[in-house]
Amino acid sequence: MSKKPFPLAKVYTLIEPGPVVLLTTANAEQMNVMTLSWKTMLEFEPPLIGCVISNRNTSYDMLMSSRQCVINVPTVDIAKQVVGIGNTHGAKIDKFRKFDLTPSPAECVNAPLIDECFASLECRLADKSMVPKYGFFVLEVVKAWVDRTLKNPRTLHHRGYGSFMVAGETIKLRSKMM
């Protein structure tokens, strides 16, 4: 066997579950956007998504108080903005202006959609019971938007420590799932 021990602190780089997203939140005074890679699907119907947000992030307090957000799925076209947002704290800066992103009104929640992202999922907080211990929010998607003109979106996938993989070729295999 050619496998060697791997540092436990880097295990997440092996199983990162999907594309990096931009999570938007809003309250009466401001809007915020944060880069998020620690999230996972939990249920098909209703669609539930679990995500980890640190209590040190501005988005944490905004999500806790508003109980709603939008998960926006960017493509490689705005990769530098995605990384810049992830390296910037939103308490005292308008990240939409700084990173030249266009917020648009959502239909079911107060947080904005991001026009430059190919998909946006309007969410409401469904369960916060694991937030105090793990920072784990369970969100229910209440409205979904997608740019259907983009046939093969090249999404970003975080591999840790500034490394990203870009989604590539799509293959189709026979499935009995409906």
LOBATI-547927 format. One record per atom (N, C-alpha, C, CB): residue in one letter; chain; atom name; x, z, y. Coordinates in steps of 0.05 Angstrom, whole numbers. Glycine has a CB too. Layout:
// LOBATI-547927
A;A;CA;X;Z;Y
...
// end
This chain:
// LOBATI-547927
M;A;N;17;0;-24
M;A;CA;0;0;0
M;A;C;18;0;25
M;A;CB;-19;24;0
S;A;N;12;-17;44
S;A;CA;28;-19;68
S;A;C;17;-4;91
S;A;CB;32;-48;76
K;A;N;-5;11;87
K;A;CA;-17;27;109
K;A;C;1;51;115
K;A;CB;-45;36;102
K;A;N;2;58;141
K;A;CA;18;81;150
K;A;C;-1;100;165
K;A;CB;41;72;168
P;A;N;6;126;167
P;A;CA;-10;144;182
P;A;C;-15;134;211
P;A;CB;3;172;183
F;A;N;-39;141;221
F;A;CA;-47;132;248
F;A;C;-55;157;264
F;A;CB;-70;111;247
P;A;N;-47;158;290
P;A;CA;-54;182;306
P;A;C;-84;186;309
P;A;CB;-41;180;334
L;A;N;-94;210;303
L;A;CA;-122;215;305
L;A;C;-133;211;333
L;A;CB;-128;244;296
A;A;N;-117;216;353
A;A;CA;-127;212;381
A;A;C;-131;182;388
A;A;CB;-106;224;400
K;A;N;-122;164;370
K;A;CA;-126;136;375
K;A;C;-146;123;356
K;A;CB;-100;122;374
V;A;N;-160;138;340
V;A;CA;-178;127;320
V;A;C;-199;110;334
V;A;CB;-192;150;305
Y;A;N;-209;118;357
Y;A;CA;-229;103;371
Y;A;C;-221;74;376
Y;A;CB;-236;116;397
T;A;N;-195;68;378
T;A;CA;-186;41;382
T;A;C;-192;23;358
T;A;CB;-157;40;389
L;A;N;-197;34;336
L;A;CA;-202;19;311
L;A;C;-231;12;307
L;A;CB;-192;35;287
I;A;N;-249;28;318
I;A;CA;-278;25;313
I;A;C;-295;22;337
I;A;CB;-288;47;296
E;A;N;-284;16;360
E;A;CA;-299;13;384
E;A;C;-324;-4;379
E;A;CB;-282;1;407
P;A;N;-348;7;386
P;A;CA;-373;-6;376
P;A;C;-386;-26;395
P;A;CB;-392;15;371
G;A;N;-372;-46;403
G;A;CA;-386;-67;418
G;A;C;-375;-71;446
G;A;CB;-415;-60;420
P;A;N;-389;-87;462
P;A;CA;-378;-95;488
P;A;C;-377;-72;508
P;A;CB;-394;-117;499
V;A;N;-358;-74;525
V;A;CA;-356;-56;549
V;A;C;-380;-63;566
V;A;CB;-329;-59;564
V;A;N;-393;-43;578
V;A;CA;-416;-48;595
V;A;C;-412;-34;622
V;A;CB;-442;-37;581
L;A;N;-429;-42;641
L;A;CA;-430;-29;667
L;A;C;-456;-14;669
L;A;CB;-426;-50;690
L;A;N;-455;12;671
L;A;CA;-479;28;672
L;A;C;-484;34;702
L;A;CB;-476;55;656
T;A;N;-509;28;711
T;A;CA;-516;33;738
T;A;C;-536;56;739
T;A;CB;-527;8;752
T;A;N;-534;72;760
T;A;CA;-552;94;766
T;A;C;-559;93;795
T;A;CB;-540;121;757
A;A;N;-580;108;803
A;A;CA;-587;109;831
A;A;C;-603;134;836
A;A;CB;-604;84;839
N;A;N;-601;144;861
N;A;CA;-618;165;871
N;A;C;-626;157;900
N;A;CB;-604;193;871
A;A;N;-639;174;914
A;A;CA;-649;167;941
A;A;C;-626;160;960
A;A;CB;-665;190;952
E;A;N;-602;171;956
E;A;CA;-580;166;975
E;A;C;-561;143;968
E;A;CB;-565;191;977
Q;A;N;-558;138;942
Q;A;CA;-537;118;935
Q;A;C;-543;106;907
Q;A;CB;-510;131;935
M;A;N;-528;84;902
M;A;CA;-527;72;876
M;A;C;-498;75;866
M;A;CB;-535;41;877
N;A;N;-495;75;840
N;A;CA;-468;77;829
N;A;C;-467;59;804
N;A;CB;-461;107;821
V;A;N;-442;51;798
V;A;CA;-437;36;774
V;A;C;-412;47;761
V;A;CB;-433;5;781
M;A;N;-412;49;735
M;A;CA;-389;59;720
M;A;C;-384;41;696
M;A;CB;-392;88;711
T;A;N;-359;39;688
T;A;CA;-352;24;663
T;A;C;-356;43;640
T;A;CB;-323;14;665
L;A;N;-368;33;618
L;A;CA;-375;49;595
L;A;C;-368;34;570
L;A;CB;-404;58;596
S;A;N;-353;46;552
S;A;CA;-349;33;526
S;A;C;-358;50;503
S;A;CB;-319;26;523
W;A;N;-362;75;507
W;A;CA;-370;93;485
W;A;C;-401;94;483
W;A;CB;-359;121;489
K;A;N;-412;74;468
K;A;CA;-441;73;464
K;A;C;-446;60;438
K;A;CB;-455;58;487
T;A;N;-471;65;428
T;A;CA;-478;54;402
T;A;C;-509;51;400
T;A;CB;-468;72;379
M;A;N;-518;31;384
M;A;CA;-546;28;379
M;A;C;-554;51;359
M;A;CB;-552;0;367
L;A;N;-577;62;363
L;A;CA;-587;83;346
L;A;C;-613;75;331
L;A;CB;-593;108;362
E;A;N;-629;57;343
E;A;CA;-654;50;331
E;A;C;-662;22;341
E;A;CB;-676;70;338
F;A;N;-677;7;324
F;A;CA;-687;-20;331
F;A;C;-711;-18;350
F;A;CB;-694;-36;306
E;A;N;-732;-5;340
E;A;CA;-757;-3;356
E;A;C;-768;25;356
E;A;CB;-779;-23;344
P;A;N;-771;38;379
P;A;CA;-762;27;404
P;A;C;-731;26;404
P;A;CB;-773;44;428
P;A;N;-720;7;419
P;A;CA;-691;6;420
P;A;C;-679;31;433
P;A;CB;-682;-19;435
L;A;N;-662;45;418
L;A;CA;-649;69;428
L;A;C;-619;65;428
L;A;CB;-657;94;412
I;A;N;-606;73;449
I;A;CA;-577;71;452
I;A;C;-566;98;458
I;A;CB;-569;50;475
G;A;N;-545;106;444
G;A;CA;-531;131;451
G;A;C;-506;125;466
G;A;CB;-525;147;425
C;A;N;-499;141;485
C;A;CA;-475;137;500
C;A;C;-463;163;509
C;A;CB;-480;119;525
V;A;N;-437;163;512
V;A;CA;-422;187;521
V;A;C;-414;183;550
V;A;CB;-397;193;503
I;A;N;-422;202;567
I;A;CA;-414;202;595
I;A;C;-403;230;602
I;A;CB;-438;194;614
S;A;N;-379;230;613
S;A;CA;-367;256;620
S;A;C;-381;268;644
S;A;CB;-337;251;627
N;A;N;-382;295;644
N;A;CA;-395;309;666
N;A;C;-377;308;691
N;A;CB;-400;338;659
R;A;N;-354;295;690
R;A;CA;-337;291;713
R;A;C;-343;265;728
R;A;CB;-307;291;705
N;A;N;-361;249;716
N;A;CA;-369;223;728
N;A;C;-393;227;747
N;A;CB;-375;202;707
T;A;N;-393;213;769
T;A;CA;-416;213;787
T;A;C;-442;204;772
T;A;CB;-411;194;811
S;A;N;-439;185;754
S;A;CA;-462;175;739
S;A;C;-475;196;722
S;A;CB;-454;152;721
Y;A;N;-460;216;713
Y;A;CA;-471;237;696
Y;A;C;-493;252;712
Y;A;CB;-448;257;688
D;A;N;-486;261;736
D;A;CA;-506;276;752
D;A;C;-529;259;760
D;A;CB;-493;288;777
M;A;N;-524;234;766
M;A;CA;-545;215;775
M;A;C;-564;210;751
M;A;CB;-533;189;785
L;A;N;-553;206;727
L;A;CA;-570;201;704
L;A;C;-586;227;697
L;A;CB;-553;192;680
M;A;N;-573;249;698
M;A;CA;-587;274;692
M;A;C;-611;279;711
M;A;CB;-568;298;693
S;A;N;-607;273;737
S;A;CA;-629;278;756
S;A;C;-650;256;756
S;A;CB;-617;281;784
S;A;N;-642;231;754
S;A;CA;-662;209;755
S;A;C;-674;203;728
S;A;CB;-649;183;766
R;A;N;-660;209;706
R;A;CA;-668;204;678
R;A;C;-672;174;673
R;A;CB;-695;219;673
Q;A;N;-657;157;687
Q;A;CA;-659;128;683
Q;A;C;-633;115;691
Q;A;CB;-682;117;698
C;A;N;-628;91;680
C;A;CA;-604;76;686
C;A;C;-608;47;677
C;A;CB;-579;88;672
V;A;N;-589;30;682
V;A;CA;-588;3;671
V;A;C;-561;-1;658
V;A;CB;-594;-18;694
I;A;N;-562;-12;634
I;A;CA;-537;-20;620
I;A;C;-535;-50;624
I;A;CB;-538;-12;589
N;A;N;-514;-58;638
N;A;CA;-508;-86;645
N;A;C;-485;-95;628
N;A;CB;-502;-89;675
V;A;N;-488;-119;616
V;A;CA;-467;-130;598
V;A;C;-452;-152;612
V;A;CB;-479;-140;571
P;A;N;-427;-146;620
P;A;CA;-411;-167;633
P;A;C;-397;-185;613
P;A;CB;-390;-154;652
T;A;N;-386;-206;624
T;A;CA;-369;-224;608
T;A;C;-340;-223;619
T;A;CB;-380;-254;609
V;A;N;-322;-237;605
V;A;CA;-294;-237;613
V;A;C;-291;-248;642
V;A;CB;-278;-254;593
D;A;N;-310;-263;652
D;A;CA;-308;-274;679
D;A;C;-304;-252;700
D;A;CB;-333;-290;685
I;A;N;-314;-228;695
I;A;CA;-311;-206;715
I;A;C;-294;-183;704
I;A;CB;-338;-196;725
A;A;N;-276;-189;686
A;A;CA;-260;-169;672
A;A;C;-245;-151;692
A;A;CB;-241;-182;653
K;A;N;-233;-163;712
K;A;CA;-217;-147;731
K;A;C;-235;-128;746
K;A;CB;-203;-166;751
Q;A;N;-259;-136;753
Q;A;CA;-278;-118;766
Q;A;C;-286;-95;747
Q;A;CB;-303;-133;776
V;A;N;-291;-102;722
V;A;CA;-299;-81;702
V;A;C;-277;-60;700
V;A;CB;-304;-94;675
V;A;N;-252;-68;698
V;A;CA;-230;-49;696
V;A;C;-226;-34;723
V;A;CB;-203;-64;689
G;A;N;-229;-48;745
G;A;CA;-227;-34;771
G;A;C;-248;-13;774
G;A;CB;-230;-54;794
I;A;N;-272;-18;766
I;A;CA;-294;1;767
I;A;C;-287;25;750
I;A;CB;-321;-11;759
G;A;N;-276;20;726
G;A;CA;-269;41;708
G;A;C;-247;59;718
G;A;CB;-261;30;682
N;A;N;-231;49;737
N;A;CA;-209;64;749
N;A;C;-215;75;777
N;A;CB;-184;47;750
T;A;N;-241;76;784
T;A;CA;-249;84;811
T;A;C;-271;105;809
T;A;CB;-258;60;828
H;A;N;-269;126;824
H;A;CA;-290;147;824
H;A;C;-312;139;845
H;A;CB;-278;175;831
G;A;N;-337;142;838
G;A;CA;-359;133;854
G;A;C;-370;152;874
G;A;CB;-380;124;837
A;A;N;-360;176;876
A;A;CA;-371;197;893
A;A;C;-370;189;923
A;A;CB;-358;223;889
K;A;N;-349;176;931
K;A;CA;-345;170;960
K;A;C;-341;141;966
K;A;CB;-322;186;970
I;A;N;-347;123;947
I;A;CA;-342;95;951
I;A;C;-366;78;941
I;A;CB;-316;86;938
D;A;N;-372;57;954
D;A;CA;-393;38;945
D;A;C;-379;18;927
D;A;CB;-408;24;969
K;A;N;-380;23;901
K;A;CA;-366;5;882
K;A;C;-379;-23;881
K;A;CB;-366;17;854
F;A;N;-404;-26;887
F;A;CA;-416;-52;888
F;A;C;-402;-69;910
F;A;CB;-447;-51;894
R;A;N;-398;-57;933
R;A;CA;-385;-72;955
R;A;C;-355;-76;949
R;A;CB;-388;-56;982
K;A;N;-342;-55;940
K;A;CA;-313;-57;935
K;A;C;-307;-78;914
K;A;CB;-302;-30;926
F;A;N;-324;-81;893
F;A;CA;-318;-100;872
F;A;C;-335;-125;872
F;A;CB;-321;-86;845
D;A;N;-348;-129;895
D;A;CA;-363;-153;900
D;A;C;-384;-159;878
D;A;CB;-344;-177;903
L;A;N;-401;-139;872
L;A;CA;-422;-142;853
L;A;C;-449;-142;867
L;A;CB;-421;-120;831
T;A;N;-468;-157;857
T;A;CA;-494;-160;870
T;A;C;-515;-143;855
T;A;CB;-503;-189;871
P;A;N;-525;-121;868
P;A;CA;-546;-106;855
P;A;C;-573;-119;860
P;A;CB;-546;-77;866
S;A;N;-590;-119;840
S;A;CA;-617;-130;843
S;A;C;-637;-110;833
S;A;CB;-621;-157;827
P;A;N;-661;-109;844
P;A;CA;-681;-89;835
P;A;C;-689;-93;806
P;A;CB;-706;-90;853
A;A;N;-691;-71;792
A;A;CA;-702;-71;765
A;A;C;-732;-70;766
A;A;CB;-690;-48;748
E;A;N;-745;-75;744
E;A;CA;-774;-75;743
E;A;C;-786;-47;736
E;A;CB;-784;-95;724
C;A;N;-772;-33;718
C;A;CA;-783;-8;708
C;A;C;-768;17;716
C;A;CB;-784;-9;678
V;A;N;-744;15;727
V;A;CA;-728;38;734
V;A;C;-717;33;762
V;A;CB;-705;42;714
N;A;N;-706;55;774
N;A;CA;-696;53;802
N;A;C;-667;43;803
N;A;CB;-697;79;815
A;A;N;-652;45;781
A;A;CA;-624;36;781
A;A;C;-624;5;782
A;A;CB;-609;46;756
P;A;N;-603;-7;794
P;A;CA;-603;-36;797
P;A;C;-592;-51;773
P;A;CB;-587;-43;820
L;A;N;-601;-76;770
L;A;CA;-589;-96;752
L;A;C;-564;-106;767
L;A;CB;-609;-119;745
I;A;N;-545;-117;753
I;A;CA;-522;-130;765
I;A;C;-524;-160;760
I;A;CB;-494;-118;755
D;A;N;-527;-176;781
D;A;CA;-530;-205;778
D;A;C;-508;-219;763
D;A;CB;-533;-218;805
E;A;N;-483;-209;766
E;A;CA;-460;-222;753
E;A;C;-458;-217;723
E;A;CB;-435;-213;767
C;A;N;-475;-200;713
C;A;CA;-475;-194;684
C;A;C;-495;-211;670
C;A;CB;-481;-164;679
F;A;N;-489;-219;645
F;A;CA;-506;-238;631
F;A;C;-531;-224;619
F;A;CB;-491;-252;610
A;A;N;-530;-198;616
A;A;CA;-553;-183;605
A;A;C;-555;-156;619
A;A;CB;-551;-179;574
S;A;N;-580;-147;622
S;A;CA;-585;-120;634
S;A;C;-608;-107;618
S;A;CB;-593;-123;664
L;A;N;-603;-81;612
L;A;CA;-623;-66;597
L;A;C;-632;-42;613
L;A;CB;-611;-57;569
E;A;N;-657;-42;622
E;A;CA;-668;-20;637
E;A;C;-674;3;617
E;A;CB;-694;-29;653
C;A;N;-664;27;623
C;A;CA;-666;49;604
C;A;C;-677;74;618
C;A;CB;-639;55;592
R;A;N;-691;90;601
R;A;CA;-700;117;609
R;A;C;-687;136;589
R;A;CB;-731;119;608
L;A;N;-681;160;599
L;A;CA;-669;181;583
L;A;C;-690;190;563
L;A;CB;-659;204;600
A;A;N;-683;188;537
A;A;CA;-702;195;516
A;A;C;-696;223;504
A;A;CB;-701;174;494
D;A;N;-670;230;504
D;A;CA;-662;256;492
D;A;C;-636;264;505
D;A;CB;-659;253;461
K;A;N;-635;289;515
K;A;CA;-611;299;527
K;A;C;-601;324;513
K;A;CB;-615;305;557
S;A;N;-611;329;489
S;A;CA;-605;354;474
S;A;C;-575;356;467
S;A;CB;-621;355;449
M;A;N;-561;333;464
M;A;CA;-533;333;457
M;A;C;-515;331;481
M;A;CB;-527;311;437
V;A;N;-527;329;505
V;A;CA;-511;326;529
V;A;C;-493;351;535
V;A;CB;-529;321;553
P;A;N;-504;375;534
P;A;CA;-487;398;540
P;A;C;-462;400;523
P;A;CB;-502;424;538
K;A;N;-465;395;497
K;A;CA;-442;399;479
K;A;C;-424;374;478
K;A;CB;-452;405;451
Y;A;N;-436;350;477
Y;A;CA;-420;325;473
Y;A;C;-420;305;496
Y;A;CB;-430;312;449
G;A;N;-437;309;516
G;A;CA;-440;289;537
G;A;C;-454;264;526
G;A;CB;-413;281;548
F;A;N;-470;268;504
F;A;CA;-483;245;490
F;A;C;-512;243;499
F;A;CB;-481;250;460
F;A;N;-518;220;512
F;A;CA;-545;214;522
F;A;C;-558;195;503
F;A;CB;-544;202;551
V;A;N;-584;198;497
V;A;CA;-599;179;482
V;A;C;-618;165;501
V;A;CB;-615;192;458
L;A;N;-615;139;504
L;A;CA;-630;123;523
L;A;C;-649;105;508
L;A;CB;-611;107;541
E;A;N;-673;101;519
E;A;CA;-692;82;508
E;A;C;-693;58;526
E;A;CB;-721;94;505
V;A;N;-689;34;515
V;A;CA;-691;10;531
V;A;C;-720;3;535
V;A;CB;-676;-14;516
V;A;N;-728;1;561
V;A;CA;-756;-4;567
V;A;C;-761;-33;577
V;A;CB;-766;16;588
K;A;N;-739;-47;584
K;A;CA;-741;-75;593
K;A;C;-714;-87;589
K;A;CB;-751;-77;623
A;A;N;-713;-111;579
A;A;CA;-687;-125;575
A;A;C;-688;-152;588
A;A;CB;-682;-129;545
W;A;N;-665;-160;600
W;A;CA;-662;-185;614
W;A;C;-637;-199;603
W;A;CB;-659;-181;645
V;A;N;-638;-225;600
V;A;CA;-614;-240;591
V;A;C;-614;-268;604
V;A;CB;-614;-242;560
D;A;N;-590;-277;610
D;A;CA;-587;-304;621
D;A;C;-584;-323;597
D;A;CB;-561;-307;639
R;A;N;-606;-337;590
R;A;CA;-607;-354;566
R;A;C;-590;-379;570
R;A;CB;-635;-360;560
T;A;N;-581;-385;594
T;A;CA;-565;-409;597
T;A;C;-536;-405;587
T;A;CB;-563;-417;627
L;A;N;-529;-380;583
L;A;CA;-502;-374;573
L;A;C;-504;-372;542
L;A;CB;-491;-347;585
K;A;N;-495;-392;528
K;A;CA;-499;-394;499
K;A;C;-480;-376;483
K;A;CB;-495;-422;491
N;A;N;-456;-373;491
N;A;CA;-437;-357;476
N;A;C;-422;-339;495
N;A;CB;-416;-374;460
P;A;N;-435;-317;504
P;A;CA;-422;-299;523
P;A;C;-396;-287;512
P;A;CB;-441;-277;532
R;A;N;-375;-288;527
R;A;CA;-349;-278;519
R;A;C;-347;-250;531
R;A;CB;-326;-296;529
T;A;N;-356;-230;515
T;A;CA;-357;-202;524
T;A;C;-330;-189;520
T;A;CB;-379;-187;510
L;A;N;-325;-167;534
L;A;CA;-301;-151;532
L;A;C;-305;-128;512
L;A;CB;-292;-140;559
H;A;N;-284;-123;496
H;A;CA;-285;-101;477
H;A;C;-260;-84;480
H;A;CB;-288;-111;448
H;A;N;-264;-59;487
H;A;CA;-242;-41;494
H;A;C;-227;-33;469
H;A;CB;-252;-16;508
R;A;N;-201;-36;469
R;A;CA;-183;-29;447
R;A;C;-166;-4;454
R;A;CB;-165;-52;438
G;A;N;-170;7;477
G;A;CA;-156;31;486
G;A;C;-131;25;502
G;A;CB;-147;46;462
Y;A;N;-126;43;521
Y;A;CA;-102;42;537
Y;A;C;-97;15;551
Y;A;CB;-78;48;520
G;A;N;-119;5;563
G;A;CA;-116;-20;579
G;A;C;-117;-45;563
G;A;CB;-92;-19;594
S;A;N;-122;-44;537
S;A;CA;-123;-68;520
S;A;C;-152;-75;514
S;A;CB;-107;-63;493
F;A;N;-158;-100;515
F;A;CA;-185;-110;510
F;A;C;-184;-134;492
F;A;CB;-199;-118;537
M;A;N;-204;-137;476
M;A;CA;-208;-161;459
M;A;C;-231;-176;472
M;A;CB;-213;-154;429
V;A;N;-230;-202;471
V;A;CA;-252;-218;482
V;A;C;-267;-230;458
V;A;CB;-242;-241;501
A;A;N;-294;-227;458
A;A;CA;-310;-238;437
A;A;C;-304;-268;435
A;A;CB;-340;-233;441
G;A;N;-304;-278;411
G;A;CA;-297;-306;407
G;A;C;-318;-321;391
G;A;CB;-271;-309;393
E;A;N;-310;-333;370
E;A;CA;-327;-350;354
E;A;C;-350;-334;341
E;A;CB;-310;-363;332
T;A;N;-373;-346;341
T;A;CA;-396;-335;328
T;A;C;-400;-348;301
T;A;CB;-422;-337;345
I;A;N;-403;-333;280
I;A;CA;-409;-344;254
I;A;C;-436;-334;245
I;A;CB;-387;-337;233
K;A;N;-450;-350;229
K;A;CA;-476;-342;218
K;A;C;-474;-341;188
K;A;CB;-498;-362;227
L;A;N;-483;-319;177
L;A;CA;-484;-315;148
L;A;C;-512;-308;140
L;A;CB;-464;-292;139
R;A;N;-520;-316;117
R;A;CA;-547;-311;107
R;A;C;-554;-281;107
R;A;CB;-551;-323;79
S;A;N;-577;-274;118
S;A;CA;-586;-247;119
S;A;C;-615;-245;112
S;A;CB;-582;-236;147
K;A;N;-622;-223;99
K;A;CA;-650;-219;92
K;A;C;-664;-201;112
K;A;CB;-652;-207;64
M;A;N;-649;-193;133
M;A;CA;-661;-177;155
M;A;C;-681;-194;171
M;A;CB;-639;-165;173
M;A;N;-703;-182;178
M;A;CA;-722;-197;194
M;A;C;-722;-187;222
M;A;CB;-750;-194;183
// end
